[in-house]
Amino acid sequence: MTTRLYLVRHGATPSTAEDRFSGGLNVNLSDEGRAQVEQLAHRLSEVNITAAYASPLDRTMETARILAKPHGLSPIKRDGLREVTHGHWEGLSRAEVEEKFPEEYEAWEADPFTFAPEGGESGLVVMSRALPVVRAIVVSHKDKNVLVVSHKATLRLIVSSLLGFDARGYRDRLDQAPACLNVLDFKDAVHARLMLFNDISHYADHPRRPQKHLSRWWDTASE
């Protein structure tokens, strides 16, 4: 038997379309985002999910409530699942950050795992608070199916660590589309196997193409 985690990114928000840094801000799902999540809820409605956890931010809690409703569950808030905060970049677009804080942005692009803008968090900090939450969930729900709703960077960092990837490249090499589904099976609290990654087949008939919000590395590589 294995413990299966259904890791989900929240649905689209207005900030998603505008490519804004909103990790620590409370933004709501857009109508598009709610539709994405409703379709995922239908997809998961026949799965025997026994518990649901989510980041405490509004967009993740709304996503979790929609997904948990068919199972008669109320999502449990876990602060460690929050998105990375970007300090004084919050609310700004990527272009605005590049213009106002060019030196910080260059350092962050080069190494988002250990560098953080003023008042923000590095990837390492996010990983250090998120992984203990995941471990506790696995230990508490042995051989069960559990829903976990979090955020783009946080989920990429969790997957990187659990699978032994170099987390310094999490922004360049891993994507998480709005309302995407990832499935991780755990033999125990340490050993995980990735069964599904960044799947959006519940609302799209093909994987999305890489876009500029991944990182400057990808923008340059795809030109």
C-alpha positions as CSV (number, residue, x, y, z in Angstrom):
1,M,0.0,0.0,0.0
2,T,1.0,3.6,-0.6
3,T,0.0,7.0,0.6
4,R,-1.1,9.1,-2.4
5,L,-0.9,12.9,-2.4
6,Y,-2.9,14.8,-5.0
7,L,-0.9,18.0,-5.2
8,V,-2.8,20.9,-6.9
9,R,-1.9,24.4,-7.8
10,H,-4.7,26.9,-7.3
11,G,-6.7,28.1,-10.2
12,A,-5.9,31.2,-12.3
13,T,-6.2,34.6,-10.7
14,P,-6.2,38.1,-12.3
15,S,-2.5,38.4,-11.3
16,T,-1.7,35.2,-13.3
17,A,-2.8,36.8,-16.6
18,E,-0.8,40.0,-15.7
19,D,2.4,38.2,-14.8
20,R,2.6,39.9,-11.4
21,F,4.4,38.9,-8.3
22,S,1.6,38.1,-5.8
23,G,3.1,35.3,-3.7
24,G,2.3,36.8,-0.3
25,L,-0.8,38.7,-1.4
26,N,-4.4,37.6,-1.0
27,V,-5.8,37.5,-4.5
28,N,-9.0,35.7,-5.4
29,L,-9.6,33.2,-8.2
30,S,-10.8,34.7,-11.5
31,D,-13.9,33.3,-13.2
32,E,-11.5,31.3,-15.5
33,G,-9.7,29.9,-12.4
34,R,-13.0,28.8,-10.8
35,A,-14.0,27.0,-14.0
36,Q,-10.6,25.2,-14.1
37,V,-11.0,24.1,-10.5
38,E,-14.6,23.0,-11.0
39,Q,-13.5,20.7,-13.9
40,L,-10.7,19.3,-11.7
41,A,-13.3,18.7,-8.9
42,H,-15.4,16.7,-11.3
43,R,-12.3,14.7,-12.4
44,L,-11.5,13.8,-8.8
45,S,-15.0,13.3,-7.6
46,E,-14.7,9.5,-7.8
47,V,-11.4,9.3,-6.0
48,N,-11.7,8.3,-2.3
49,I,-10.0,11.4,-0.9
50,T,-10.0,11.3,2.9
51,A,-8.4,14.6,3.9
52,A,-7.7,18.0,2.3
53,Y,-4.9,20.5,3.2
54,A,-4.2,23.9,1.8
55,S,-2.2,27.1,2.0
56,P,-4.2,29.7,4.1
57,L,-4.3,32.2,1.2
58,D,-7.7,33.0,-0.3
59,R,-6.9,31.5,-3.7
60,T,-5.8,28.2,-2.4
61,M,-8.5,27.9,0.2
62,E,-11.2,28.6,-2.4
63,T,-9.6,26.0,-4.7
64,A,-9.5,23.5,-1.9
65,R,-13.1,24.1,-0.8
66,I,-14.3,23.5,-4.4
67,L,-12.2,20.3,-4.7
68,A,-13.1,19.0,-1.2
69,K,-16.8,19.6,-1.4
70,P,-17.7,16.4,-3.4
71,H,-15.9,14.4,-0.6
72,G,-17.7,16.1,2.3
73,L,-14.4,17.5,3.6
74,S,-13.3,20.9,5.0
75,P,-9.8,21.9,4.0
76,I,-7.2,22.2,6.8
77,K,-5.0,25.3,6.7
78,R,-1.2,24.7,6.8
79,D,0.9,27.9,6.8
80,G,3.9,26.0,5.5
81,L,2.2,25.5,2.2
82,R,2.1,29.3,1.5
83,E,3.7,30.7,-1.7
84,V,7.1,32.3,-1.7
85,T,6.9,35.9,-0.7
86,H,8.7,38.5,-2.8
87,G,9.0,41.3,-0.3
88,H,8.9,44.8,-1.9
89,W,8.3,43.2,-5.3
90,E,4.8,42.1,-4.4
91,G,2.1,43.5,-6.7
92,L,4.5,44.5,-9.4
93,S,4.9,43.0,-12.8
94,R,8.1,41.3,-13.8
95,A,8.9,44.3,-16.2
96,E,8.3,46.7,-13.3
97,V,10.6,44.8,-11.0
98,E,13.4,44.6,-13.7
99,E,13.1,48.4,-14.1
100,K,12.9,49.4,-10.4
101,F,15.2,46.7,-8.8
102,P,17.6,45.6,-11.6
103,E,20.4,44.4,-9.3
104,E,18.1,42.4,-7.1
105,Y,16.3,40.9,-10.1
106,E,19.6,39.8,-11.7
107,A,20.6,38.1,-8.5
108,W,17.3,36.4,-8.1
109,E,17.3,35.2,-11.8
110,A,20.7,33.8,-11.2
111,D,19.9,31.9,-8.0
112,P,16.3,32.1,-6.7
113,F,17.0,29.2,-4.4
114,T,19.3,31.0,-2.0
115,F,18.7,34.7,-2.9
116,A,15.6,36.7,-1.9
117,P,14.6,40.3,-2.6
118,E,14.3,42.7,0.4
119,G,11.6,41.5,2.7
120,G,11.1,38.3,0.7
121,E,11.9,34.6,0.9
122,S,14.4,32.4,-0.9
123,G,13.5,29.0,-2.3
124,L,15.5,27.4,0.4
125,V,13.3,29.1,3.1
126,V,10.1,28.0,1.4
127,M,11.4,24.4,1.1
128,S,12.4,24.3,4.8
129,R,8.8,25.2,5.9
130,A,6.9,23.2,3.2
131,L,8.6,19.8,3.5
132,P,7.9,19.2,7.2
133,V,4.2,19.8,6.4
134,V,4.2,17.3,3.6
135,R,6.0,14.8,5.8
136,A,3.5,15.2,8.6
137,I,0.6,14.7,6.1
138,V,2.1,11.5,4.8
139,V,2.7,10.2,8.3
140,S,-0.8,11.1,9.5
141,H,-2.6,9.5,6.5
142,K,-0.8,6.2,5.9
143,D,-2.2,4.4,2.8
144,K,-4.8,7.1,2.2
145,N,-5.5,9.6,-0.6
146,V,-5.0,13.2,0.4
147,L,-5.5,16.5,-1.4
148,V,-2.9,19.2,-0.9
149,V,-3.5,22.6,-2.5
150,S,-0.6,25.0,-2.8
151,H,1.2,27.4,-5.2
152,K,3.4,27.4,-8.2
153,A,6.9,27.9,-6.7
154,T,6.1,26.0,-3.5
155,L,5.0,22.9,-5.4
156,R,8.0,23.0,-7.7
157,L,10.3,23.2,-4.7
158,I,8.5,20.3,-3.0
159,V,8.8,18.1,-6.1
160,S,12.4,19.0,-6.6
161,S,13.3,18.0,-3.1
162,L,11.3,14.8,-2.9
163,L,12.7,13.5,-6.2
164,G,16.3,14.6,-5.6
165,F,16.4,17.3,-8.3
166,D,18.8,20.2,-8.2
167,A,16.4,22.8,-6.7
168,R,18.4,25.7,-8.0
169,G,16.9,25.1,-11.4
170,Y,13.3,24.9,-10.2
171,R,12.1,28.0,-12.0
172,D,13.8,27.1,-15.3
173,R,13.0,23.5,-15.6
174,L,9.6,22.9,-13.9
175,D,6.2,24.4,-14.6
176,Q,2.9,24.4,-12.7
177,A,-0.1,25.6,-14.7
178,P,-3.1,27.0,-12.9
179,A,-5.3,24.2,-11.4
180,C,-2.8,21.5,-12.5
181,L,-2.7,18.1,-10.9
182,N,0.4,16.3,-9.7
183,V,0.3,12.8,-8.1
184,L,3.0,11.6,-5.7
185,D,2.9,8.1,-4.2
186,F,4.8,7.6,-0.9
187,K,6.2,4.2,0.2
188,D,7.0,5.9,3.5
189,A,7.6,9.5,4.6
190,V,10.9,9.7,2.7
191,H,10.5,7.6,-0.5
192,A,8.2,9.2,-3.1
193,R,7.5,8.4,-6.7
194,L,6.1,10.9,-9.2
195,M,3.1,9.4,-11.0
196,L,1.7,12.5,-12.7
197,F,3.0,16.0,-13.2
198,N,1.5,19.4,-14.2
199,D,-1.5,17.7,-15.8
200,I,-4.4,20.0,-17.0
201,S,-6.3,17.5,-19.2
202,H,-9.4,18.3,-17.2
203,Y,-9.7,21.7,-18.9
204,A,-7.2,21.6,-21.8
205,D,-6.7,19.1,-24.6
206,H,-2.9,19.6,-24.8
207,P,-0.1,20.7,-22.5
208,R,0.4,24.5,-22.5
209,R,3.4,25.9,-24.4
210,P,6.2,27.4,-22.4
211,Q,5.5,31.1,-21.7
212,K,7.5,34.1,-20.6
213,H,6.4,33.8,-16.9
214,L,8.7,30.8,-16.5
215,S,12.0,32.7,-16.3
216,R,14.3,34.8,-18.4
217,W,16.4,31.7,-19.0
218,W,13.5,30.1,-20.9
219,D,12.7,33.3,-22.7
220,T,16.2,33.5,-24.1
221,A,16.5,29.8,-24.8
222,S,13.2,29.8,-26.8
223,E,14.0,32.9,-29.0
